[in-house]
Amino acid sequence: MKREDTNSLAQEIASIFESIRENTYKGGNRFLLTGHLEIGALLNREFNSYILNEKSKQRMKTLTEKIDKVVKINFSKRTLYHALKFYQAYHGKKLDFRLSWSHYRILSAISNVETRKKLEKEAGDKGWSRDLLERYARESGYYGGSKSLKWNRPNGENYHYKIVKNEISSQKNFGSI
């Protein structure tokens, strides 16, 4: 990435953040979601989905520092990563504007597509809060990575032992009371 490309990309992302901040009151979730989708598209094009290697991490750090100088409110490096994941999960798909950016951040972290669609539909239809959606996402086992393994209960006999510490001095004290 050339230095001028970093500057132009940072300016473009900063202008989208500024547009989101200025227009959110007009359309609520619509501006917020489409803005983050645009940011995710820019990042996806820039990094070609390879965000975890060292070179990309350094480029992301440089980009974040440049954007941070322009955008003072509601910006962090994590926001860029969330926007990229959001784009990768939802580009070209119809968004449910009843759900907020917080809802879609949780949904885009769910690795199983079918589970994500099911939770998105239920959250919109039933009016789930962000916390309730996060609880159901965690219960699904696909939130934040691959399906988690559940521990099986042990088979066979279980032995319970009681550990008793005999102190002669404490027994003598009880006897004298």
C-alpha positions in Angstrom: 0.0 0.0 0.0 1.4 3.4 -0.9 1.4 6.2 1.5 -1.1 8.3 -0.5 -3.4 5.3 -0.8 -3.4 5.0 3.0 -4.3 8.7 3.3 -7.0 8.6 0.8 -8.5 5.4 2.3 -8.4 7.0 5.8 -10.1 10.1 4.5 -12.8 8.1 2.8 -13.5 6.1 5.9 -13.4 9.2 8.1 -15.9 10.9 5.8 -18.3 7.9 6.0 -18.0 8.0 9.8 -18.8 11.7 9.7 -21.8 11.1 7.5 -23.0 8.4 9.9 -22.7 10.8 12.8 -24.5 13.6 11.0 -27.3 11.5 9.4 -28.2 8.9 12.0 -31.0 11.0 13.5 -32.7 11.1 10.1 -32.9 7.4 9.4 -31.7 5.7 12.5 -30.4 2.2 11.8 -30.5 2.6 8.0 -27.7 5.1 7.9 -25.7 3.3 10.6 -25.9 -0.1 8.9 -25.3 1.1 5.3 -22.4 3.3 6.5 -20.7 0.3 8.2 -21.4 -1.8 5.2 -19.6 0.8 3.0 -16.6 0.8 5.4 -16.5 -2.9 5.4 -16.5 -3.0 1.6 -13.5 -0.5 1.5 -11.6 -2.6 4.0 -12.4 -5.9 2.2 -11.2 -4.5 -1.1 -8.1 -3.1 0.6 -7.1 -6.2 2.6 -8.6 -8.9 0.4 -10.0 -10.6 3.6 -6.4 -11.3 4.9 -6.5 -9.2 8.0 -4.7 -11.5 10.4 -1.2 -11.6 8.9 1.5 -9.3 10.3 1.7 -7.1 7.3 -2.1 -6.5 7.3 -2.1 -5.8 11.0 0.5 -3.2 10.6 -1.4 -1.6 7.7 -4.6 -1.7 9.8 -2.7 0.0 12.7 -1.5 2.8 10.4 -4.9 3.2 8.9 -6.5 3.4 12.4 -4.0 6.0 13.6 -4.8 8.2 10.6 -8.6 7.9 11.0 -8.3 8.5 14.7 -6.7 11.9 14.0 -9.8 12.9 12.0 -12.7 11.1 13.8 -12.6 11.9 17.4 -15.9 10.4 18.6 -17.1 6.8 18.5 -14.2 5.3 16.7 -11.9 2.4 17.5 -9.8 -0.2 15.7 -12.4 -2.7 16.8 -15.1 -0.8 14.9 -13.1 -1.4 11.7 -12.8 -5.1 12.3 -16.6 -5.3 13.1 -17.4 -3.4 9.9 -15.2 -5.9 7.9 -16.9 -8.9 9.5 -20.3 -7.3 8.9 -19.5 -6.8 5.2 -18.2 -10.3 4.8 -21.4 -11.7 6.4 -24.0 -9.4 4.9 -22.8 -7.9 1.6 -25.4 -8.3 -1.1 -28.1 -9.4 1.4 -31.2 -7.5 2.6 -30.8 -6.0 6.0 -33.5 -5.9 8.6 -33.5 -2.2 9.7 -35.4 -3.1 12.9 -32.1 -4.5 14.2 -29.4 -2.1 15.4 -25.7 -2.1 14.6 -25.1 -3.8 18.0 -27.4 -6.7 16.9 -25.6 -7.0 13.6 -22.2 -7.0 15.2 -23.3 -10.0 17.2 -24.9 -11.7 14.2 -21.8 -11.3 12.0 -19.7 -13.1 14.6 -21.8 -16.2 14.3 -19.9 -18.7 12.1 -22.9 -20.9 11.1 -24.9 -19.2 8.3 -28.2 -21.1 9.1 -28.0 -20.2 12.8 -27.2 -16.6 11.9 -30.3 -16.4 9.6 -32.5 -18.0 12.2 -31.4 -15.7 15.0 -31.6 -12.6 12.8 -35.2 -13.5 11.8 -36.3 -14.2 15.4 -34.6 -11.1 16.8 -36.4 -8.9 14.3 -39.8 -10.6 14.6 -39.8 -10.8 18.4 -38.0 -7.5 19.1 -35.1 -9.0 21.0 -32.7 -6.7 22.8 -29.0 -6.9 22.1 -28.4 -8.7 25.4 -31.1 -11.3 24.7 -29.7 -11.9 21.2 -26.2 -12.3 22.6 -27.5 -14.9 25.1 -29.2 -16.9 22.4 -26.1 -16.6 20.2 -23.9 -18.0 22.9 -26.3 -20.8 23.6 -26.2 -21.8 19.9 -22.5 -22.5 20.3 -21.4 -20.8 17.1 -20.9 -17.3 18.6 -17.3 -16.2 18.3 -15.9 -19.2 16.6 -16.5 -22.9 15.9 -19.1 -24.9 17.7 -18.0 -25.5 21.2 -17.7 -29.0 22.6 -19.7 -29.9 25.6 -18.2 -31.9 28.5 -19.7 -35.3 29.1 -20.5 -36.4 32.6 -18.2 -39.0 33.9 -19.3 -42.7 33.7 -18.8 -45.2 36.4 -18.8 -44.9 40.1 -18.1 -41.5 41.7 -16.4 -41.5 45.0 -16.9 -38.7 47.4 -14.3 -38.2 50.1 -14.6 -36.0 53.1 -11.3 -34.5 54.2 -11.2 -34.2 57.9 -8.4 -32.3 59.6 -8.0 -33.4 63.2 -6.5 -30.8 65.4 -6.1 -31.9 69.0 -5.7 -28.3 70.2 -9.1 -27.3 68.8 -10.8 -30.3 70.4 -9.3 -29.4 73.8 -10.6 -25.9 73.5 -14.1 -27.0 72.8 -14.0 -29.4 75.7 -13.1 -26.6 78.2 -15.9 -24.3 77.2 
